[in-house]
Amino acid sequence: MVTTLYLVRHGETEGSETKRYKGSIDVPLSEKGIEQMKGSSAFIKEHLWNSSSSKHMSYLKDIHATSDAFAKARKCESSGSPSGLSAVYTSNLSRAVKSAEIIAEPYEVQPLETPAFRERSFGIWEGMTFSEIKEKYPAEFEAWAGNPLRYSPIEGESTLEVKERVIPALEKILENHAGENIAVVAHGGVNRIMLCHVLGIPLENIFRIEQDYAAVNIIEFWDRYPVVKLINGRLDI
């Protein structure tokens, strides 16, 4: 039995032509962002169609699945595995909620808002451009960029604080949807922490993982441990 997670970053937001930390500020998707999410929705739909049976025949089953899971996998092969998304969870910030609505629409499910998946609070840096932060707080920004586990945005959340709210929420969702296809729509920082967690990568390295607007990451949760199938997949729109 395999649980498949489509971990998605929201689309482009209004004002994205200027790089700034939006963090917990609520900003809407731009028109381009809406189109990007339509592309991500189509990508997920196609992947679900193509992978619904093949993953049960994957060699990964021999590596990761327990003996008990083989019987469950054979049952899925004979009865047909779920072909759509059974649930879509989202940060409660509007840019993620709108993105999740686009992802959920083909499957007639209502996105479930999950405040634990909100983007990190960047404290006094929120709303500032990168150049403004570098000019006003050069040492603090350099420290944060060099080691985002040891250092945090001034008066903002630490990486560990974000992890402590994000990972338990993710684990609860996976527990509730074992063997299903689900989606989580969140933010660049939140997604990086989830990906580091499932890959066993130290959190000092979150900036080594790119998360473009409307990026789709695909993770299969097997009995022994998760397998990341795709990172930062996106359509150029």
Secondary structure, 3 states (H helix, E strand, C coil): CCEEEEEEECCCECCCCCCECCCCCCCCECHHHHHHHHHHHHHHHHHHHHHCCHHHHCCHHHHHCCHHHHHHHHHHHHHCCCCCCCEEEECCCHHHHHHHHHHHHHHCCCCEECHHHCCCCCHHHCCCEHHHHHHHCHHHHHHHHHCCCCCCCCCCCCHHHHHHHHHHHHHHHHHHCCCCEEEEEECHHHHHHHHHHHHCCCHHHHHHCCCCCCCEEEEEECCCCEEEEEEEECCCC
